[in-house]
Amino acid sequence: MARPGDALQLVIKNLGYAAKPGCGCDDRVAAMNRNGLQWCVDNRDEIIGWLKESANQRWIAAAVMRLAPSVAEKVINQIVDDAFQMCGYIESDQIAIITT
């Protein structure tokens, strides 16, 4: 099973983005891996904030954030959902399950 930070990094890499030197992304990946999936689920808003912060440092992503914020919000949420699912997290309207 994938670790949450690694999974998020892979989803973002598959979109064509990579961590830049000194951006702090690798530290956040390590923190997510160290704290585990449940911590990530419980702190989803913080992780989304990290992604928005990083997106604002990249001109194309920053433009989308400014010009189409609702689209950007959906994309960021989908990125997090995809990463969590890679780690065995399943969510529905009624339950949330972490499979291991």
Backbone as a chain_set.jsonl record, in Angstrom:
{"seq": "MARPGDALQLVIKNLGYAAKPGCGCDDRVAAMNRNGLQWCVDNRDEIIGWLKESANQRWIAAAVMRLAPSVAEKVINQIVDDAFQMCGYIESDQIAIITT", "coords": {"N": [[0.855, -1.182, 0.0], [0.533, 2.209, -0.776], [2.256, 5.018, 0.671], [0.89, 8.002, 2.107], [2.079, 10.588, 1.516], [3.898, 9.927, -0.506], [2.107, 8.955, -2.391], [0.583, 11.243, -2.996], [2.594, 12.848, -4.08], [3.198, 11.32, -6.363], [0.78, 11.464, -7.833], [0.748, 14.192, -8.396], [3.136, 14.386, -9.835], [2.424, 12.876, -12.078], [0.8, 14.68, -13.288], [2.563, 16.323, -14.402], [4.155, 17.93, -12.824], [6.871, 18.696, -10.645], [8.743, 18.667, -7.586], [10.411, 21.659, -6.687], [13.745, 22.742, -6.014], [14.193, 23.604, -2.635], [11.513, 24.202, -2.163], [10.022, 23.038, -0.175], [8.348, 20.922, -0.518], [9.258, 18.247, -0.396], [9.679, 17.978, 2.345], [7.077, 18.142, 3.263], [5.932, 15.907, 2.067], [7.378, 13.941, 3.437], [6.448, 14.447, 6.047], [3.727, 13.802, 5.774], [3.954, 11.061, 5.183], [5.2, 10.162, 7.524], [3.292, 10.818, 9.501], [1.043, 9.431, 8.691], [-1.876, 7.944, 7.069], [-4.396, 8.384, 8.372], [-3.937, 10.743, 9.811], [-3.514, 12.44, 7.652], [-6.02, 12.391, 6.41], [-7.547, 13.539, 8.456], [-6.397, 16.047, 8.454], [-6.854, 17.19, 6.013], [-7.654, 19.733, 4.982], [-5.449, 21.318, 5.618], [-3.492, 20.12, 4.014], [-4.576, 20.637, 1.491], [-4.328, 23.381, 1.56], [-1.523, 23.552, 1.456], [-1.132, 22.626, -1.15], [-2.407, 24.621, -2.633], [-0.819, 26.803, -1.972], [1.601, 25.988, -3.139], [0.759, 25.856, -5.8], [0.321, 28.523, -6.371], [2.865, 29.401, -6.756], [3.602, 28.648, -9.225], [3.324, 29.638, -12.496], [1.294, 28.875, -14.427], [-0.51, 27.279, -12.955], [-1.095, 29.15, -10.965], [-2.408, 31.086, -12.472], [-4.715, 29.69, -13.203], [-5.799, 29.345, -10.657], [-6.477, 31.975, -10.063], [-8.131, 32.794, -12.229], [-10.062, 30.84, -12.565], [-11.215, 29.869, -9.985], [-13.035, 27.994, -8.859], [-12.765, 25.779, -10.493], [-10.068, 25.188, -10.054], [-10.2, 24.522, -7.334], [-11.735, 22.161, -7.434], [-9.992, 20.52, -8.912], [-7.743, 20.375, -7.202], [-8.905, 19.117, -4.969], [-9.574, 16.689, -6.168], [-7.044, 15.681, -6.749], [-6.072, 15.199, -4.154], [-8.014, 13.329, -3.303], [-7.476, 11.211, -5.121], [-4.872, 10.502, -4.345], [-5.314, 9.668, -1.679], [-6.986, 7.469, -2.157], [-5.192, 5.754, -3.403], [-3.865, 4.911, -1.221], [-5.581, 3.286, 0.074], [-7.848, 4.445, 1.143], [-11.259, 4.817, 1.45], [-14.154, 6.573, 0.783], [-17.507, 7.438, 1.394], [-20.805, 8.859, 1.274], [-21.759, 8.022, 3.666], [-19.864, 6.578, 5.174], [-16.39, 6.306, 6.099], [-13.536, 4.567, 5.29], [-10.462, 3.068, 6.079], [-8.485, 0.931, 4.443], [-6.231, -1.705, 4.997]], "CA": [[0.0, 0.0, 0.0], [1.314, 3.446, -0.882], [2.229, 5.961, 1.787], [0.115, 9.149, 1.605], [2.91, 11.626, 0.901], [4.407, 9.387, -1.771], [0.978, 8.865, -3.324], [0.271, 12.6, -3.446], [3.691, 13.255, -4.942], [3.05, 10.61, -7.629], [-0.352, 12.04, -8.566], [1.188, 15.501, -8.895], [4.146, 14.118, -10.871], [1.709, 12.416, -13.263], [0.228, 15.869, -13.914], [3.657, 17.043, -15.04], [4.827, 18.83, -11.889], [7.856, 18.098, -9.745], [9.202, 19.572, -6.541], [11.534, 22.526, -7.011], [14.667, 22.838, -4.879], [13.864, 24.585, -1.611], [10.09, 24.542, -2.091], [9.42, 22.454, 1.021], [7.468, 19.81, -0.878], [9.785, 16.977, 0.123], [9.42, 17.961, 3.791], [5.647, 17.871, 3.464], [5.761, 14.487, 1.717], [7.912, 13.172, 4.567], [5.53, 14.617, 7.185], [2.522, 13.006, 5.497], [4.322, 9.649, 5.332], [5.49, 9.911, 8.942], [2.07, 10.944, 10.299], [0.123, 8.389, 8.265], [-3.089, 8.253, 6.311], [-5.468, 8.958, 9.193], [-3.577, 12.139, 10.06], [-3.737, 13.163, 6.4], [-7.47, 12.541, 6.245], [-7.991, 14.498, 9.472], [-5.786, 17.345, 8.162], [-7.051, 17.401, 4.572], [-7.686, 21.164, 4.662], [-4.075, 21.802, 5.674], [-2.817, 19.612, 2.82], [-5.101, 21.414, 0.373], [-3.667, 24.682, 1.672], [-0.16, 23.386, 0.938], [-1.195, 22.524, -2.607], [-2.737, 25.952, -3.156], [0.393, 27.613, -1.803], [2.547, 25.566, -4.182], [0.21, 26.229, -7.11], [0.505, 29.963, -6.561], [4.262, 29.645, -7.11], [3.793, 28.197, -10.61], [2.511, 30.621, -13.197], [0.08, 28.329, -15.055], [-1.423, 26.913, -11.872], [-1.52, 30.391, -10.316], [-3.387, 31.713, -13.355], [-5.976, 28.937, -13.054], [-6.326, 29.657, -9.326], [-7.068, 33.319, -10.098], [-9.147, 32.956, -13.267], [-11.126, 29.833, -12.424], [-10.983, 29.288, -8.659], [-13.857, 26.805, -8.572], [-12.129, 24.673, -11.218], [-8.848, 24.87, -9.316], [-10.61, 23.851, -6.09], [-12.127, 20.789, -7.796], [-8.792, 19.788, -9.315], [-6.946, 20.118, -5.997], [-9.611, 18.102, -4.189], [-9.459, 15.409, -6.868], [-5.671, 15.228, -6.546], [-6.01, 14.633, -2.799], [-8.836, 12.099, -3.315], [-6.752, 10.163, -5.838], [-3.756, 10.065, -3.499], [-5.853, 8.914, -0.543], [-7.469, 6.178, -2.649], [-4.014, 4.914, -3.641], [-3.435, 4.426, 0.102], [-6.604, 2.416, 0.615], [-8.915, 5.202, 1.79], [-12.52, 4.778, 0.721], [-15.105, 7.466, 1.441], [-18.819, 7.589, 0.787], [-21.61, 9.817, 2.043], [-22.148, 7.459, 4.959], [-18.745, 6.03, 5.934], [-15.026, 6.459, 5.595], [-12.822, 3.369, 5.688], [-9.082, 2.923, 5.669], [-8.169, -0.482, 4.293], [-4.786, -1.971, 5.039]], "C": [[0.896, 1.239, 0.0], [1.209, 4.273, 0.395], [1.617, 7.267, 1.266], [0.943, 10.247, 0.944], [3.445, 11.189, -0.449], [3.301, 9.339, -2.82], [0.628, 10.245, -3.874], [1.344, 13.107, -4.412], [3.586, 12.592, -6.322], [1.913, 11.182, -8.468], [0.061, 13.377, -9.183], [2.229, 15.334, -10.006], [3.477, 13.683, -12.171], [0.998, 13.558, -13.986], [1.304, 16.74, -14.557], [4.397, 18.01, -14.13], [5.787, 18.051, -11.014], [8.256, 19.14, -8.715], [10.385, 20.384, -7.046], [12.456, 22.577, -5.795], [14.246, 23.951, -3.909], [12.395, 24.912, -1.45], [9.404, 23.987, -0.841], [8.538, 21.25, 0.739], [7.957, 18.482, -0.292], [9.592, 16.861, 1.63], [7.965, 17.631, 4.078], [5.318, 16.418, 3.114], [6.211, 13.618, 2.886], [6.994, 13.264, 5.778], [4.266, 13.791, 6.991], [2.816, 11.524, 5.689], [4.526, 9.295, 6.804], [4.201, 9.892, 9.781], [0.992, 9.938, 9.9], [-1.162, 8.889, 7.636], [-4.169, 8.891, 7.17], [-5.186, 10.419, 9.507], [-3.862, 12.967, 8.815], [-5.219, 13.4, 6.154], [-7.987, 13.605, 7.21], [-7.496, 15.916, 9.18], [-5.842, 17.686, 6.675], [-7.001, 18.887, 4.199], [-6.285, 21.767, 4.687], [-3.305, 21.367, 4.423], [-3.286, 20.37, 1.578], [-4.493, 22.818, 0.381], [-2.238, 24.637, 1.148], [-0.171, 23.372, -0.582], [-1.509, 23.874, -3.25], [-1.526, 26.868, -3.073], [1.412, 27.279, -2.897], [2.061, 25.979, -5.564], [0.424, 27.712, -7.386], [1.935, 30.328, -6.928], [4.576, 29.207, -8.542], [2.814, 28.973, -11.483], [1.245, 30.062, -13.827], [-0.949, 27.984, -13.985], [-1.949, 28.155, -11.165], [-2.577, 31.102, -11.154], [-4.736, 31.013, -13.243], [-6.615, 29.254, -11.708], [-7.029, 31.018, -9.328], [-8.254, 33.403, -11.051], [-10.325, 31.995, -13.128], [-10.988, 29.133, -11.067], [-11.818, 28.053, -8.356], [-13.307, 25.579, -9.29], [-10.876, 24.232, -10.473], [-9.18, 24.103, -8.038], [-10.989, 22.393, -6.367], [-10.911, 19.942, -8.158], [-7.96, 19.426, -8.093], [-7.604, 19.046, -5.138], [-9.505, 16.732, -4.845], [-8.06, 14.83, -6.719], [-5.535, 14.556, -5.187], [-6.818, 13.337, -2.727], [-8.092, 10.947, -3.972], [-5.605, 9.615, -4.993], [-4.256, 9.228, -2.329], [-6.358, 7.541, -0.983], [-6.321, 5.227, -2.93], [-3.52, 4.287, -2.342], [-4.48, 3.541, 0.761], [-7.729, 3.13, 1.335], [-10.135, 5.211, 0.897], [-13.507, 5.643, 1.484], [-16.414, 7.45, 0.664], [-19.576, 8.608, 1.627], [-21.867, 9.322, 3.46], [-20.965, 7.005, 5.806], [-17.41, 6.408, 5.313], [-14.241, 5.287, 6.154], [-11.379, 3.468, 5.22], [-8.79, 1.43, 5.637], [-6.668, -0.668, 4.342], [-4.524, -3.424, 4.799]], "O": [[1.903, 1.287, 0.708], [0.203, 4.227, 1.103], [1.806, 7.605, 0.098], [0.541, 10.782, -0.089], [3.451, 11.957, -1.411], [3.53, 9.644, -3.991], [0.404, 10.401, -5.074], [1.033, 13.72, -5.433], [3.856, 13.234, -7.338], [2.062, 11.366, -9.676], [-0.239, 13.656, -10.343], [2.201, 16.058, -11.001], [3.913, 14.077, -13.253], [0.634, 13.426, -15.154], [1.004, 17.761, -15.176], [5.185, 18.826, -14.607], [5.545, 16.89, -10.684], [8.123, 20.342, -8.944], [11.254, 19.864, -7.745], [11.988, 22.466, -4.662], [13.98, 25.083, -4.315], [12.048, 25.809, -0.682], [8.311, 24.432, -0.491], [8.033, 20.622, 1.67], [7.17, 17.698, 0.238], [9.365, 15.764, 2.141], [7.662, 16.919, 5.035], [4.516, 15.778, 3.795], [5.518, 12.679, 3.279], [6.781, 12.267, 6.468], [3.785, 13.154, 7.929], [2.018, 10.806, 6.291], [4.074, 8.248, 7.267], [4.044, 9.049, 10.665], [0.114, 9.629, 10.706], [-1.485, 10.077, 7.667], [-4.803, 9.853, 6.737], [-6.097, 11.247, 9.473], [-4.394, 14.073, 8.911], [-5.621, 14.487, 5.739], [-8.774, 14.47, 6.825], [-8.116, 16.886, 9.617], [-4.974, 18.387, 6.154], [-6.372, 19.254, 3.207], [-5.968, 22.631, 3.87], [-2.557, 22.154, 3.844], [-2.477, 20.704, 0.711], [-4.182, 23.372, -0.674], [-1.789, 25.565, 0.476], [0.659, 24.012, -1.229], [-0.943, 24.224, -4.285], [-1.246, 27.622, -4.005], [2.006, 28.172, -3.501], [2.854, 26.402, -6.405], [0.682, 28.102, -8.525], [2.193, 31.449, -7.367], [5.701, 29.381, -9.011], [1.609, 28.961, -11.232], [0.204, 30.716, -13.768], [-2.118, 28.352, -14.097], [-3.125, 28.209, -10.803], [-3.533, 31.657, -10.611], [-5.778, 31.666, -13.193], [-7.832, 29.415, -11.62], [-8.055, 31.191, -8.671], [-9.272, 34.014, -10.723], [-11.446, 32.308, -13.529], [-10.681, 27.942, -11.01], [-11.35, 27.152, -7.661], [-13.371, 24.468, -8.764], [-10.651, 23.037, -10.285], [-8.5, 23.132, -7.705], [-10.605, 21.497, -5.617], [-10.814, 18.782, -7.755], [-7.518, 18.284, -7.963], [-6.92, 18.157, -4.632], [-9.362, 15.723, -4.154], [-7.904, 13.617, -6.579], [-4.956, 13.476, -5.076], [-6.356, 12.353, -2.15], [-8.076, 9.834, -3.447], [-5.394, 8.404, -4.935], [-3.678, 8.185, -2.023], [-6.181, 6.557, -0.266], [-6.452, 4.021, -2.722], [-2.841, 3.26, -2.357], [-4.286, 3.09, 1.89], [-8.493, 2.499, 2.065], [-10.052, 5.57, -0.277], [-13.683, 5.473, 2.69], [-16.421, 7.449, -0.567], [-19.033, 9.153, 2.587], [-22.16, 10.116, 4.355], [-21.044, 7.039, 7.034], [-17.332, 6.782, 4.143], [-14.272, 5.036, 7.358], [-11.109, 3.899, 4.099], [-8.84, 0.751, 6.662], [-5.92, 0.134, 3.784], [-3.37, -3.851, 4.795]]}, "num_chains": 1, "name": "protein.A"}
